[in-house]
Amino acid sequence: MTGFSPHKRFLIDCLNLSLNNETFSGHLPQLSGGPGMEAQAEYHSVAPLVYRQIQQHHLTIPKQQLLQLKALVIRHRSANTIRFSCLQEIAALFAEQDIALIALKGAALAHILYDDPFLRPMNDMDLLVAPDQAKAAADLLFHLGYSMPHGAHRFNHRPHHLPMLQKKVQGMTVTVELHTDIRHRDSLGSMTIHDLVEQPQSFQCGELRIKAFNHIDMLRHLCRHSFSAATQLRLIHLYDIMAYAIKFHDRIDWQRLAQQFPYVINGIRCIHFILPCPEPLAATVQAPTTVPPKKCGEAMKPLSKIVRKDRPWPTIFKELFQPSPWWKHAYYGIPPENSLGRCHWLTHPLMVGRWLSLRALSAGYSLFHAAAKKPQPPGVSDDNQKTSRQSTTP
């Protein structure tokens, strides 16, 4: 496993230990390099997992870094306690008003996948509701004291979730993203609460049972989300997928996944180059034995990070059209054994063109509506403006 910084390699080795991968049982992680590992652990949202491996396997790291890592764990435990209390409050209110709710990603995985809910850090809570119930759901959150401090982005007039809803609870800002579709518009297709292929499962959160995706829907969601554009792909997203596939291996309908959603199988095979599949999962997905694609673990950056006025065009062009080969395999569902030739020359350029066109349309839409809502000068009524336009029209 090459191409990773010493700090990131240490984190990956700890995650492999956490997955109980026998390949790594005799290879205890060793931290090399100076300070900074704890900052990387925080970015990748794996500080609690790494800290647990350090404690369980008596790994040696500098005392100051160990204390900083422990402080992060305590902070995440406290933050998740507040978030899950808010989740219970929201779920109870939605149930009273007959609004169907599904908890997404970390909010669900913390209870379903992890043996301690506080092992899964979160920045916000992602919740899915039916598109026709989104307004009613948002109104209920306003009733609970949430507000929308940030409006919709000017390049996204048809978002898959409402603008962030936030409120202060015990001095901490709790953020909720209310989704109507889990697929970003950059993705082809959609996945709403009406598009599930399995009945949702549920988990216990306090005194409530809250719904979450079942196995197939969970994996297809995690794979689409994990391989989206990102400034730096976070390890927790890869760990979620691999850990879920391992834990529920005997309950997942792998044949159906392979037939209907082959990109899920391909995604796991791509993750294998970073977090190797243990048996029997390796046999189920036919873990690749080829040389890893270049730039493993690197995602394509978001367009907002690539296309900026202060950047030279050759750099922009390269990042737009020549992202990580590993990411192309994962994002476009191309097996790592197969060539990327068609993707490089046709599929990816067409997709980039689509993304840029969507943003251009959104920008035009925003400008048009901003002009339509332009404040009128004092004392000028709509009738006066209409008369003025009519008098000057040829």
C-alpha positions as CSV (number, residue, x, y, z in Angstrom):
1,M,0.0,0.0,0.0
2,T,1.8,3.0,-1.3
3,G,1.1,6.6,-1.9
4,F,-0.2,7.5,1.5
5,S,1.4,9.8,4.0
6,P,2.8,8.2,7.2
7,H,-0.1,9.6,9.2
8,K,-2.8,8.4,6.8
9,R,-1.1,5.0,6.6
10,F,-1.3,4.7,10.4
11,L,-5.0,5.5,10.3
12,I,-5.7,2.9,7.6
13,D,-3.7,0.3,9.5
14,C,-5.8,1.0,12.6
15,L,-9.0,0.7,10.6
16,N,-7.9,-2.6,9.2
17,L,-7.3,-3.8,12.7
18,S,-10.8,-2.7,13.6
19,L,-12.2,-4.7,10.7
20,N,-10.6,-7.8,12.3
21,N,-8.7,-8.4,9.1
22,E,-6.4,-11.3,9.8
23,T,-3.9,-10.0,7.2
24,F,-3.2,-7.2,9.7
25,S,-3.4,-9.1,12.9
26,G,0.4,-9.6,12.9
27,H,1.2,-6.1,11.6
28,L,0.5,-3.7,14.4
29,P,0.4,0.0,13.2
30,Q,3.4,2.1,13.9
31,L,3.2,5.8,13.9
32,S,6.0,7.7,12.2
33,G,6.4,11.3,11.5
34,G,5.7,14.3,13.7
35,P,2.5,15.8,15.1
36,G,-0.5,15.9,12.8
37,M,-2.0,12.4,13.0
38,E,-4.8,13.5,15.3
39,A,-5.7,16.3,12.9
40,Q,-5.9,13.7,10.1
41,A,-8.0,11.4,12.3
42,E,-10.4,14.3,13.0
43,Y,-10.7,15.2,9.3
44,H,-11.4,11.6,8.3
45,S,-13.9,11.2,11.3
46,V,-12.0,8.1,12.6
47,A,-10.6,9.5,15.9
48,P,-12.8,7.2,18.1
49,L,-12.0,4.1,16.0
50,V,-8.3,4.8,16.0
51,Y,-8.2,5.6,19.7
52,R,-10.0,2.3,20.5
53,Q,-7.4,0.4,18.5
54,I,-4.6,2.2,20.3
55,Q,-6.1,1.2,23.6
56,Q,-6.9,-2.4,22.7
57,H,-3.5,-3.2,21.1
58,H,-1.4,-1.0,23.3
59,L,0.0,0.9,20.4
60,T,2.8,3.4,21.2
61,I,2.3,7.0,20.2
62,P,3.5,10.2,21.8
63,K,1.7,11.1,25.0
64,Q,0.6,14.6,23.7
65,Q,-1.0,13.1,20.6
66,L,-2.7,10.4,22.7
67,L,-4.2,13.1,24.9
68,Q,-5.4,15.1,21.9
69,L,-6.9,12.0,20.4
70,K,-8.7,11.3,23.7
71,A,-10.0,14.8,23.8
72,L,-11.5,14.4,20.4
73,V,-13.2,11.2,21.5
74,I,-14.7,12.9,24.5
75,R,-15.9,15.8,22.4
76,H,-17.6,13.4,19.8
77,R,-19.3,11.5,22.6
78,S,-20.7,14.6,24.0
79,A,-21.7,16.0,20.6
80,N,-23.5,12.7,19.5
81,T,-25.4,12.6,22.8
82,I,-26.9,16.0,21.9
83,R,-27.5,15.1,18.3
84,F,-29.3,11.8,19.2
85,S,-31.4,13.7,21.7
86,C,-32.4,16.0,18.9
87,L,-33.0,13.1,16.6
88,Q,-35.5,11.6,19.1
89,E,-37.3,14.9,19.4
90,I,-37.6,15.2,15.6
91,A,-38.7,11.6,15.1
92,A,-41.3,11.9,17.8
93,L,-42.8,15.1,16.3
94,F,-42.8,13.7,12.8
95,A,-44.5,10.5,13.9
96,E,-47.2,12.6,15.6
97,Q,-47.8,14.4,12.2
98,D,-47.6,11.2,10.1
99,I,-44.5,12.3,8.3
100,A,-42.4,9.3,7.2
101,L,-38.8,9.7,8.2
102,I,-35.6,7.7,7.4
103,A,-32.3,8.5,9.1
104,L,-29.4,8.5,6.7
105,K,-25.6,7.8,6.9
106,G,-24.0,8.5,10.3
107,A,-27.3,9.0,12.2
108,A,-28.4,5.4,11.3
109,L,-25.0,3.7,11.0
110,A,-24.0,4.8,14.5
111,H,-26.7,2.6,15.9
112,I,-26.9,-0.2,13.3
113,L,-23.2,-0.8,12.4
114,Y,-21.2,0.3,15.4
115,D,-21.2,-1.5,18.8
116,D,-21.0,2.0,20.4
117,P,-23.0,4.8,18.8
118,F,-20.3,7.3,19.8
119,L,-17.7,5.6,17.6
120,R,-19.2,7.2,14.5
121,P,-18.6,11.0,14.5
122,M,-20.9,13.3,12.5
123,N,-20.9,16.8,11.3
124,D,-24.7,16.9,10.8
125,M,-27.7,14.7,10.7
126,D,-29.1,13.7,7.3
127,L,-32.8,12.8,7.3
128,L,-34.9,11.7,4.3
129,V,-38.6,12.6,3.9
130,A,-41.0,12.3,0.9
131,P,-40.8,15.2,-1.5
132,D,-44.5,16.1,-0.9
133,Q,-43.9,16.3,2.8
134,A,-40.7,18.4,2.8
135,K,-42.4,21.7,3.5
136,A,-44.5,20.3,6.4
137,A,-41.3,18.7,7.8
138,A,-39.4,21.9,7.5
139,D,-42.2,23.8,9.2
140,L,-42.1,21.3,12.1
141,L,-38.3,21.9,12.5
142,F,-38.9,25.7,12.5
143,H,-41.4,24.9,15.3
144,L,-38.6,23.2,17.2
145,G,-36.4,26.2,17.0
146,Y,-34.4,25.4,13.9
147,S,-33.6,28.2,11.3
148,M,-32.0,28.4,7.9
149,P,-29.0,30.7,8.3
150,H,-27.8,30.0,4.8
151,G,-30.0,30.1,1.7
152,A,-29.8,27.9,-1.4
153,H,-26.6,28.0,-3.4
154,R,-26.9,30.1,-6.6
155,F,-25.6,27.1,-8.7
156,N,-28.2,24.7,-7.4
157,H,-31.8,25.9,-7.8
158,R,-33.1,22.3,-7.7
159,P,-31.3,20.9,-4.6
160,H,-31.7,17.3,-3.3
161,H,-32.0,18.7,0.2
162,L,-33.3,21.9,1.8
163,P,-30.8,24.5,3.0
164,M,-29.2,23.5,6.3
165,L,-31.4,23.8,9.3
166,Q,-29.6,24.7,12.5
167,K,-30.2,25.5,16.2
168,K,-28.1,25.9,19.3
169,V,-28.4,23.1,21.9
170,Q,-26.3,23.3,25.0
171,G,-23.9,25.6,23.3
172,M,-23.4,23.3,20.3
173,T,-24.8,24.0,16.8
174,V,-26.9,21.1,15.7
175,T,-27.3,20.9,11.9
176,V,-30.0,19.0,10.0
177,E,-30.1,18.3,6.3
178,L,-33.6,17.5,5.2
179,H,-33.3,15.4,2.1
180,T,-36.1,14.7,-0.5
181,D,-33.6,12.7,-2.7
182,I,-30.4,11.2,-1.6
183,R,-28.8,11.6,-5.0
184,H,-27.2,14.9,-5.8
185,R,-28.3,16.3,-9.1
186,D,-24.9,15.7,-10.5
187,S,-25.7,12.0,-10.3
188,L,-27.7,10.2,-13.0
189,G,-31.1,9.1,-11.6
190,S,-32.6,9.7,-8.2
191,M,-33.4,7.8,-5.0
192,T,-36.3,9.1,-3.0
193,I,-38.2,7.5,-0.1
194,H,-40.5,5.9,-2.8
195,D,-37.6,4.3,-4.7
196,L,-36.5,1.7,-2.1
197,V,-36.1,-1.9,-3.1
198,E,-36.4,-3.3,0.4
199,Q,-38.6,-2.5,3.4
200,P,-36.6,-0.2,5.8
201,Q,-35.0,-1.6,8.9
202,S,-35.2,0.2,12.2
203,F,-32.9,0.9,15.1
204,Q,-33.4,1.9,18.8
205,C,-32.6,5.5,19.6
206,G,-33.5,6.2,23.2
207,E,-37.1,5.1,23.7
208,L,-37.9,5.4,20.0
209,R,-37.6,3.1,17.0
210,I,-36.4,5.0,13.9
211,K,-36.3,3.8,10.4
212,A,-33.2,3.4,8.2
213,F,-32.4,1.8,4.9
214,N,-32.2,-1.9,4.7
215,H,-29.0,-3.7,3.4
216,I,-29.3,-3.2,-0.3
217,D,-30.5,0.4,-0.2
218,M,-28.0,1.2,2.5
219,L,-25.1,0.0,0.4
220,R,-26.2,1.6,-2.8
221,H,-26.6,4.9,-1.0
222,L,-23.3,4.7,0.8
223,C,-21.4,3.8,-2.4
224,R,-23.0,6.7,-4.4
225,H,-22.3,9.1,-1.6
226,S,-18.8,8.0,-0.8
227,F,-17.5,8.3,-4.4
228,S,-19.0,11.8,-5.0
229,A,-16.6,14.7,-5.6
230,A,-14.7,15.7,-2.5
231,T,-11.7,17.9,-1.6
232,Q,-10.3,14.8,0.1
233,L,-12.2,11.5,0.3
234,R,-12.8,10.7,4.0
235,L,-11.7,7.3,5.3
236,I,-14.9,6.9,7.4
237,H,-17.0,6.6,4.3
238,L,-14.9,3.7,2.9
239,Y,-14.8,2.1,6.4
240,D,-18.7,2.4,6.6
241,I,-19.1,0.4,3.4
242,M,-16.5,-2.3,4.1
243,A,-17.6,-2.7,7.8
244,Y,-21.3,-2.9,6.7
245,A,-20.5,-5.5,4.0
246,I,-18.6,-7.6,6.5
247,K,-21.1,-7.4,9.4
248,F,-24.2,-8.2,7.4
249,H,-22.5,-10.5,4.8
250,D,-24.8,-13.4,5.6
251,R,-28.0,-11.2,5.3
252,I,-27.2,-9.3,2.2
253,D,-28.7,-10.5,-1.1
254,W,-25.5,-10.4,-3.1
255,Q,-27.0,-11.9,-6.2
256,R,-29.6,-9.2,-6.4
257,L,-26.9,-6.5,-5.7
258,A,-24.8,-7.9,-8.6
259,Q,-27.7,-8.0,-11.0
260,Q,-29.4,-4.6,-10.2
261,F,-26.7,-2.5,-8.6
262,P,-23.3,-3.8,-9.9
263,Y,-21.6,-0.5,-9.0
264,V,-21.9,-1.5,-5.3
265,I,-19.9,-4.7,-5.8
266,N,-17.4,-2.7,-7.9
267,G,-17.2,-0.1,-5.2
268,I,-16.3,-2.7,-2.5
269,R,-13.7,-4.1,-4.9
270,C,-12.1,-0.6,-5.3
271,I,-12.1,-0.1,-1.5
272,H,-10.3,-3.5,-1.3
273,F,-7.1,-1.7,-2.4
274,I,-7.2,0.4,0.8
275,L,-9.2,-1.7,3.3
276,P,-8.7,-5.3,2.0
277,C,-11.8,-7.6,2.1
278,P,-11.4,-10.4,4.6
279,E,-12.9,-13.8,3.9
280,P,-15.6,-14.7,3.1
281,L,-16.4,-11.3,1.7
282,A,-13.4,-11.5,-0.6
283,A,-14.8,-14.6,-2.3
284,T,-18.3,-13.1,-2.6
285,V,-17.1,-9.9,-4.4
286,Q,-14.2,-11.6,-6.1
287,A,-11.6,-9.2,-4.6
288,P,-9.2,-8.0,-7.3
289,T,-5.7,-9.4,-7.6
290,T,-4.5,-6.8,-10.1
291,V,-2.1,-3.9,-9.4
292,P,-4.0,-1.1,-7.7
293,P,-5.1,1.8,-9.9
294,K,-3.1,5.0,-9.6
295,K,-4.0,7.5,-6.9
296,C,-5.9,5.1,-4.7
297,G,-8.2,6.9,-2.2
298,E,-8.2,10.2,-4.1
299,A,-11.5,11.7,-5.3
300,M,-12.2,14.2,-7.9
301,K,-12.4,17.7,-6.4
302,P,-15.8,19.6,-6.4
303,L,-16.1,21.9,-9.4
304,S,-16.2,24.9,-7.0
305,K,-12.6,24.0,-5.9
306,I,-11.4,23.4,-9.5
307,V,-12.9,26.2,-11.5
308,R,-11.8,29.4,-9.9
309,K,-10.6,32.7,-11.4
310,D,-7.3,32.6,-9.5
311,R,-6.2,29.2,-11.0
312,P,-4.3,28.7,-14.3
313,W,-6.3,27.0,-17.0
314,P,-3.9,24.1,-17.5
315,T,-4.4,23.2,-13.8
316,I,-8.2,23.5,-14.1
317,F,-8.2,21.4,-17.3
318,K,-6.1,18.7,-15.8
319,E,-8.2,18.4,-12.6
320,L,-11.4,18.4,-14.6
321,F,-10.5,15.8,-17.1
322,Q,-7.7,13.8,-15.5
323,P,-8.8,13.0,-12.0
324,S,-7.7,9.9,-10.0
325,P,-7.9,6.7,-12.1
326,W,-9.0,4.9,-8.9
327,W,-11.9,7.3,-8.5
328,K,-13.0,6.8,-12.1
329,H,-13.2,3.1,-11.6
330,A,-15.3,3.6,-8.4
331,Y,-17.5,6.4,-9.6
332,Y,-18.3,5.1,-13.1
333,G,-18.6,1.4,-11.9
334,I,-15.7,0.2,-14.1
335,P,-14.0,-2.9,-12.7
336,P,-10.4,-2.2,-11.8
337,E,-9.2,-4.9,-14.2
338,N,-10.8,-3.1,-17.2
339,S,-9.4,-0.2,-19.3
340,L,-10.4,3.4,-18.6
341,G,-9.9,4.3,-22.3
342,R,-13.6,4.9,-23.1
343,C,-14.1,6.6,-19.8
344,H,-11.1,8.9,-20.3
345,W,-12.1,10.0,-23.8
346,L,-15.9,9.9,-23.8
347,T,-17.8,9.1,-20.6
348,H,-16.0,11.5,-18.2
349,P,-15.7,14.5,-20.6
350,L,-19.5,14.1,-21.3
351,M,-20.2,14.0,-17.6
352,V,-18.0,17.1,-16.9
353,G,-19.9,18.9,-19.7
354,R,-23.2,17.9,-18.0
355,W,-22.0,19.2,-14.6
356,L,-20.9,22.6,-16.1
357,S,-24.1,22.9,-18.1
358,L,-26.2,22.3,-14.9
359,R,-24.3,25.1,-13.1
360,A,-24.7,27.5,-16.0
361,L,-28.4,26.9,-16.1
362,S,-28.7,27.4,-12.4
363,A,-26.7,30.6,-12.5
364,G,-28.9,31.9,-15.3
365,Y,-32.0,30.9,-13.3
366,S,-30.8,32.7,-10.2
367,L,-29.9,35.8,-12.2
368,F,-33.3,35.9,-13.9
369,H,-35.2,35.5,-10.6
370,A,-33.0,38.0,-8.9
371,A,-33.8,40.6,-11.6
372,A,-37.5,39.7,-11.4
373,K,-37.4,40.4,-7.6
374,K,-35.4,43.5,-7.9
375,P,-36.6,46.1,-5.3
376,Q,-38.7,48.9,-6.7
377,P,-37.7,52.5,-6.2
378,P,-39.6,54.3,-3.4
379,G,-43.0,55.5,-4.6
380,V,-43.1,53.5,-7.7
381,S,-45.9,51.0,-7.8
382,D,-46.3,48.0,-10.1
383,D,-49.0,49.9,-12.1
384,N,-46.6,52.8,-12.6
385,Q,-43.8,50.5,-13.7
386,K,-46.3,48.8,-16.1
387,T,-47.4,52.1,-17.6
388,S,-43.8,53.3,-18.0
389,R,-42.9,50.1,-19.9
390,Q,-45.9,50.4,-22.1
391,S,-45.2,54.1,-23.0
392,T,-41.6,53.2,-24.1
393,T,-42.5,50.1,-26.0
394,P,-42.4,50.6,-29.8
